[in-house]
Amino acid sequence: MQQRLLVALNLSPQQLARYYAGSVSTVVARTTNGRTVRFPANILRAVVQADGVHGIFELILDENRKFVSIKRLSDV
């Protein structure tokens, strides 16, 4: 069964540069219900904009807790 997580992200271009440079490989964020989640930073590439990554995002994980997709639901 797939798991749906709603995560609020507010990352500047400078913060994203650390991920792309390889100095940071994991994003730690809070879900909208207060749970802490960790996921590979490279999945954010699909949602990066000129001003960074900002908004509420839906992360879909498969039954083995592996990443399936990310989608922006709204801006913050």
LINGISUL-V646127 format. One record per residue. N is the residue number from 1. SS is DSSP state (H for helix, E for strand, C for the rest). NEAR is the number of other ideal C-beta (glycine too) atoms within 12 Angstrom. Layout:
n=N ss=SS near=NEAR
n=N ss=SS near=NEAR
//
This chain:
n=1 ss=C near=10
n=2 ss=C near=16
n=3 ss=E near=21
n=4 ss=E near=21
n=5 ss=E near=32
n=6 ss=E near=25
n=7 ss=E near=38
n=8 ss=E near=27
n=9 ss=E near=38
n=10 ss=E near=19
n=11 ss=E near=29
n=12 ss=C near=17
n=13 ss=H near=17
n=14 ss=H near=14
n=15 ss=H near=23
n=16 ss=H near=27
n=17 ss=H near=16
n=18 ss=H near=19
n=19 ss=H near=28
n=20 ss=H near=19
n=21 ss=H near=12
n=22 ss=C near=11
n=23 ss=C near=12
n=24 ss=C near=20
n=25 ss=C near=17
n=26 ss=E near=18
n=27 ss=E near=31
n=28 ss=E near=18
n=29 ss=E near=29
n=30 ss=E near=19
n=31 ss=E near=23
n=32 ss=C near=21
n=33 ss=C near=12
n=34 ss=C near=12
n=35 ss=C near=16
n=36 ss=E near=14
n=37 ss=E near=28
n=38 ss=E near=21
n=39 ss=E near=29
n=40 ss=E near=18
n=41 ss=H near=30
n=42 ss=H near=19
n=43 ss=H near=30
n=44 ss=H near=33
n=45 ss=H near=15
n=46 ss=H near=17
n=47 ss=H near=28
n=48 ss=C near=26
n=49 ss=E near=18
n=50 ss=C near=9
n=51 ss=C near=17
n=52 ss=E near=23
n=53 ss=E near=32
n=54 ss=E near=24
n=55 ss=E near=26
n=56 ss=E near=24
n=57 ss=E near=35
n=58 ss=E near=25
n=59 ss=E near=36
n=60 ss=E near=23
n=61 ss=E near=23
n=62 ss=C near=14
n=63 ss=C near=10
n=64 ss=C near=10
n=65 ss=C near=16
n=66 ss=C near=15
n=67 ss=E near=24
n=68 ss=E near=21
n=69 ss=E near=20
n=70 ss=E near=32
n=71 ss=E near=19
n=72 ss=E near=23
n=73 ss=E near=20
n=74 ss=E near=15
n=75 ss=C near=16
n=76 ss=C near=17
//
